[in-house]
Amino acid sequence: MSRIIVTGGSGRLGRSVADVLVSAGHDVVSLDRAPIGTDRFREVTVDLTDHAATIEAFEAIRPESVVHLAAIAVPFSAPEDVIFRTNTAIAYNVVEAAGVVGATRLLAASSPTVVGYGAPHGWRPEYLPLDEDHPLAPWNAYSLSKRVIEEIIAMAVVRDGDAVRYGVFRPCFVISPEEWEGAPTQQGHTVRERLDHPEHAAVSLFNYVDARDAGDFVVAWLRGADRIPNGSTFFVGAADALARESLDTLVPRYLPGTESQAASLASFAPAFSSKRAADLLGWRPVRSWRTELSAGAPSAPSVSAAPPAPAESSHA
Ligand SMILES: NC(=O)c1ccc[n+]([C@@H]2O[C@H](COP(=O)([O-])OP(=O)(O)OC[C@H]3O[C@@H](n4cnc5c(N)ncnc54)[C@H](O)[C@@H]3O)[C@@H](O)[C@H]2O)c1
């Protein structure tokens, strides 16, 4: 068992990550400005944009590991300058505080948005499925803040060497357990509405991941961080796309001119490859909208008798 700070443990991703870590036997403390009043893990209320308060909270807890999730998590949900300032300040303060208390592992959440999809003047993937080597092109404060967070982690690797293990993960559109049951997702509509209206998910190329699968990724990273390249970045997504049609036809419909790139996405394969996480950490997503929606909702679509494509086969 180790003591782990999860920043943003009140959030849709943080709740599941903290829960999975507790189930794996860790002593978890969530640092969040808005506690949820759970008895599953300890909660400390702190505004992580406050540098001194962040250091003080870390000194009181003295974690061995840190999972950094706290952020303004939705693009354009606050003024652009507020999103940029908040997300970058929090990340910098957390990395500093982890160093002050001698934490030896820190994993930070970035976002697939760093690749640049949805840009107002057009965006095309250089290839599909997207992997961690694809060029980045953030176009708003949120995605830029995430790119800066990736740079803060890279800076810390250079500063601290291999004595401290750092990592970055880019979770796809997170779906929490209650959202499978019908609660609104991050974008306001339900999972079923996202499937019924492909235009909702088209902008992010139909990516998604179950929050508990993302929690399992965090556990796998904490276990494996010592034996993989320090500072590695990972896409973390489901093994299929959040769509009823296969992406080789769906992606070109919404992103004209991508027929040749999308040809690799037959058989319901996702547009984001999690192959690196499988290869380096042995992590594989086990939940799909096909299993999770049908479990909780009798009218789940039947289109998908086809099983989700394994992450490996989705990698060109
Ligand atoms: N949800 C997604 O689909 C998704 C996709 C890609 C990346 N991410 C990233 O994953 C992380 C978690 O996302 P989420 O969906 O759980 O977001 P969320 O909004 O549900 O949770 C974020 C948490 O951070 C806390 N927080 C924000 N500002 C804070 C501050 N100044 N001090 C202390 N706590 C603060 C909030 O109170 C909240 O509990 C974020 O970094 C987000 O950018 C999320």
Ligand as a Chemical Component Dictionary entry (heavy atoms), coordinates in Angstrom:
data_LIG
# 
_chem_comp.id                   LIG 
_chem_comp.type                 NON-POLYMER 
_chem_comp.pdbx_formal_charge   0 
_chem_comp.three_letter_code    LIG 
# 
loop_
_chem_comp_atom.comp_id 
_chem_comp_atom.atom_id 
_chem_comp_atom.alt_atom_id 
_chem_comp_atom.type_symbol 
_chem_comp_atom.charge 
_chem_comp_atom.model_Cartn_x 
_chem_comp_atom.model_Cartn_y 
_chem_comp_atom.model_Cartn_z 
_chem_comp_atom.pdbx_ordinal 
LIG N1  N1  N 0  -13.754 14.137 -18.736 1  
LIG C1  C1  C 0  -13.121 13.967 -19.894 2  
LIG O1  O1  O 0  -13.721 13.541 -20.873 3  
LIG C2  C2  C 0  -11.647 14.264 -20.005 4  
LIG C3  C3  C 0  -11.009 13.999 -21.227 5  
LIG C4  C4  C 0  -9.652  14.296 -21.342 6  
LIG C5  C5  C 0  -8.965  14.812 -20.266 7  
LIG N2  N2  N 1  -9.615  15.051 -19.098 8  
LIG C6  C6  C 0  -8.860  15.602 -17.989 9  
LIG O2  O2  O 0  -8.992  14.730 -16.880 10 
LIG C7  C7  C 0  -9.025  15.487 -15.679 11 
LIG C8  C8  C 0  -10.270 15.177 -14.887 12 
LIG O3  O3  O 0  -11.402 15.492 -15.678 13 
LIG P1  P1  P 0  -12.870 15.335 -15.113 14 
LIG O4  O4  O 0  -13.749 15.034 -16.247 15 
LIG O5  O5  O -1 -12.886 14.453 -13.917 16 
LIG O6  O6  O 0  -13.169 16.835 -14.681 17 
LIG P2  P2  P 0  -14.146 17.356 -13.534 18 
LIG O7  O7  O 0  -14.477 18.761 -13.873 19 
LIG O8  O8  O 0  -15.262 16.417 -13.327 20 
LIG O9  O9  O 0  -13.200 17.315 -12.274 21 
LIG C9  C9  C 0  -12.162 18.239 -12.110 22 
LIG C10 C10 C 0  -11.994 18.466 -10.626 23 
LIG O10 O10 O 0  -10.966 19.449 -10.432 24 
LIG C11 C11 C 0  -11.356 20.272 -9.366  25 
LIG N3  N3  N 0  -10.703 21.573 -9.456  26 
LIG C12 C12 C 0  -10.804 22.479 -10.454 27 
LIG N4  N4  N 0  -10.115 23.576 -10.136 28 
LIG C13 C13 C 0  -9.554  23.359 -8.921  29 
LIG C14 C14 C 0  -8.738  24.133 -8.064  30 
LIG N5  N5  N 0  -8.353  25.382 -8.384  31 
LIG N6  N6  N 0  -8.339  23.588 -6.896  32 
LIG C15 C15 C 0  -8.725  22.346 -6.538  33 
LIG N7  N7  N 0  -9.512  21.567 -7.307  34 
LIG C16 C16 C 0  -9.926  22.079 -8.484  35 
LIG C17 C17 C 0  -12.869 20.417 -9.521  36 
LIG O11 O11 O 0  -13.478 20.818 -8.296  37 
LIG C18 C18 C 0  -13.272 19.034 -9.988  38 
LIG O12 O12 O 0  -13.661 18.197 -8.915  39 
LIG C19 C19 C 0  -8.887  16.939 -16.098 40 
LIG O13 O13 O 0  -7.551  17.330 -16.037 41 
LIG C20 C20 C 0  -9.361  16.938 -17.524 42 
LIG O14 O14 O 0  -8.833  18.021 -18.266 43 
LIG C21 C21 C 0  -10.939 14.782 -18.946 44 
# 
loop_
_chem_comp_bond.comp_id 
_chem_comp_bond.atom_id_1 
_chem_comp_bond.atom_id_2 
_chem_comp_bond.value_order 
_chem_comp_bond.pdbx_ordinal 
LIG N1  C1  SING 1  
LIG C1  O1  DOUB 2  
LIG C1  C2  SING 3  
LIG C2  C3  SING 4  
LIG C2  C21 DOUB 5  
LIG C3  C4  DOUB 6  
LIG C4  C5  SING 7  
LIG C5  N2  DOUB 8  
LIG N2  C6  SING 9  
LIG N2  C21 SING 10 
LIG C6  O2  SING 11 
LIG C6  C20 SING 12 
LIG O2  C7  SING 13 
LIG C7  C8  SING 14 
LIG C7  C19 SING 15 
LIG C8  O3  SING 16 
LIG O3  P1  SING 17 
LIG P1  O4  DOUB 18 
LIG P1  O5  SING 19 
LIG P1  O6  SING 20 
LIG O6  P2  SING 21 
LIG P2  O7  DOUB 22 
LIG P2  O8  SING 23 
LIG P2  O9  SING 24 
LIG O9  C9  SING 25 
LIG C9  C10 SING 26 
LIG C10 O10 SING 27 
LIG C10 C18 SING 28 
LIG O10 C11 SING 29 
LIG C11 N3  SING 30 
LIG C11 C17 SING 31 
LIG N3  C12 SING 32 
LIG N3  C16 SING 33 
LIG C12 N4  DOUB 34 
LIG N4  C13 SING 35 
LIG C13 C14 SING 36 
LIG C13 C16 DOUB 37 
LIG C14 N5  SING 38 
LIG C14 N6  DOUB 39 
LIG N6  C15 SING 40 
LIG C15 N7  DOUB 41 
LIG N7  C16 SING 42 
LIG C17 O11 SING 43 
LIG C17 C18 SING 44 
LIG C18 O12 SING 45 
LIG C19 O13 SING 46 
LIG C19 C20 SING 47 
LIG C20 O14 SING 48 
# 
